[in-house]
Amino acid sequence: MKARFTISRAAAATAGLVLAAALLVVPVVPPAQRFLATYQALEHSAEPLSAWERLTFSYLLARSESARAEARLRAVGR
């Protein structure tokens, strides 16, 4: 007998709203430089970043570079 998995419309709508909210937060993420400065100020050390912190730093750096590239393209008028 196969198990049947069903999800209510309310649960699906809630999951969709959570995903939409997460996507709205992504562009508001601070630039990588501010992240690193805040990390070092809070930790009071220059220790290497952990694996998760390196991943976050890399993501933020890529986002800031992407935003700069998009701004340059808009300035050129493309």
Number of C-alpha atoms within 10 A of each C-alpha: 3 4 5 5 5 6 7 8 9 9 10 11 11 12 12 12 12 12 12 11 11 11 11 11 10 11 12 8 12 13 18 19 13 11 17 16 11 12 15 15 11 9 10 9 9 10 8 9 14 9 9 9 14 13 12 15 18 13 14 20 17 14 18 18 14 12 14 12 12 13 12 12 11 10 9 8 7 7
